[in-house]
Amino acid sequence: MKTYAKLIKRIAEVSKRRKKIITDLLTFSRQAEVKFKPLRINRLIGQTLSLVKHQFRMEEIKLVKHYDPGHPRTLGNAQQLRQVFLNMFLNAINAMPAGGRMTVETEVLSEKRMVAIRISDTGVGIPKEEVEQLFEPLVAGSGDKGMDLGLRATRSIIARHKGTIGVASEEGKGTTFTVRLPVR
């Protein structure tokens, strides 16, 4: 069981990381011209997960990966999409203070020429009344103002990539974010 001192230290660390991520996301979302290149989504997600893998161990979170074997590609900005996925991974970690499981899946939706990226957690979930307004200004999930700014910037970046983001959540059971990006 974690001591109060460890919990306070963890909160301070998460707050510092969150502030940097939000600042980076807001900076990226304001960029006028973004250079897009062909990207392998599975590789990009793997690189981003490697940035937070130690947190999964520290927080007793099991990571499950199911990647489409077709190695889906999209046209995009790797740095911006890494920030999107990093923000989503950190939100999932923060939603599971007592540990749990995060699942990352990719799937090519050939009929729609899209790749779907699903990030699911077994965390606390988001209240139903907040889900519908989650991407709106000054609304945040579970009282986390950092999530508000991060998700607004995330949606902006995904829209710039001609993609969409959706969320399904149930309190006490977890949350799934689904990002859809065009297949190259």
N, C-alpha and C positions, 0 to 999 in steps of 0.2 A: 504494500500500500504506500502511496506517495505521501510524503510529509508536506506540511503547509509551505515550508521554505522552498522545497522543490517545485511546488505548484506556482508559487509567486515568481520564482526564477523563470519558469516555463512561460508564464504569461508575459513577462517582460521581454523575453526572447521573441515570442510570437508577435508581439506588438511592434518591435523594431523591424522584423522581417516584413510584416504586413505593410508598414509605412513605406518601406522601400519599394515593394511590389506595386503598391497603389500609385506612388509617384511615377514609377517607370511606366505603368499602364496608362496613366493620364498623359504622360509625355508622348507615348506612342500613339495614343488615340488622337492627338492634335496634329500629327504629322500630315502635311498636305500631300506629298508625293511619296509613295511607298513602292519600292522595287520588289516585284514578285519573280520567283524562280520556281522551277519544278521541285517539289518536295515529296519525300516518302513519309507518309504520316506515321507509320509504325516506328520508323527510326527516330523521328522527331519526338514522339511520345516517350520512347525509351530513353533518349537523351535527357528529356525533362524529368522523368522519374528518377534518374540517377542523381539529380540535384537534391532530392528529398528522401532518398532511400533510408538514410540513417534515422530520419524522423519516424518512419514506419516501425523500425525496431524499438526506438525509444518509447513510442506510444502504444506498443503492442498491437499494431494494426497489420493484419495479413493482407498482402497485395496479391491480387489475382489478375492475370492478363490473358485476354483472348483476342489475338490479332488475326485479322483476315489474312490468310496465306497469300492472297493475290498482291500483297505489297501495294496497297492503294496509294496513288499519287494525287497531289493537288498542286495548283499554282498558288504560291503564297509567299509571305515574308516569314522566314523561319524565326527570327527574333520575336516578332509580334505573336506568332502562334505559340512559341515557347512560353511567353508571358501569360497567355490565355490559359494554357494547360497548367502551368505552375500555380496560378491563382485558384484554379478549380481543385487541384490536388491539395493545396493548403486549406481551402475551405472544407474539403472532405475530412482532412486530418483533424481540424478544429471541431468538426461536428461529432467526433468520436472521442471524447475525453476519457472514456473508460476502455479504450481499445475497440477493435471491431475488424471489419473487412472492407477494403476498397477494391472494386472491380473496374478494370479499364478494358473496354472492348472496341474493336474497329470492325466495320462491316461495309463492304461496297454494296450500295443499293443500285444495282445496274439499271433497273427500270427508270430510275430518276437521275441516273448519272451523278450520284452523290456518294460520298463516304460519310458514314455515321460514326461518331466517336461518342461512346457512352461512358460516363464516369459515375459509378454508383457507390454509395457508402451505406453502412448499417448504423448510422449515427442518430442523432436526436430528431432529425426531420425538421421541416419548416411548417409553421402553422398555416392552415389552408387559406386563411384570409390574407396572408403575406405572400403566398406563392404567386397569385395573379398580379401583384404589384412589385415583384422582386426586382425587376430591371428599371423601375421608375425612380426618379430622383427622390432622395431623402427617405427611402424605404429600405429596411435591412432585415435580413433573416436572423431570427433568434437574438435580436438586440445587438448584432455585430455591425457597426457602422462601416468598418473596413470592407465587409462583404458588399455593401451597397455600392461604394465607389468602384471596387474591383469588378463587380458584375456589370455595371454600366459601361465601363471601359471595355470589358470583355465583349459585350454585345456589339459595341461600336467597331471593334477590331474584326469580329466575325462578319459583320455586315459589309465591311470594306472588302472582305474576301469573298463576297457574294454568297455567304452562308447564313445559317440560322442557328439559334440556340433555344432549347426548350428545357423545361424542368417538370419533374413529377416528384412529389414528396408526400410522406405520411409521417405525422408526428410519432415518435417512438420507434419508427421502423427504418427510416433513412430517406435518402434523396438520390435521384438520378438526373444528371444533366446530360442532354444529348445535343451535340454539335453536329451540324451537317455542312459539309463543304463540297463544292463541285469537284468531280473527278477530272483530272487533266486528260 
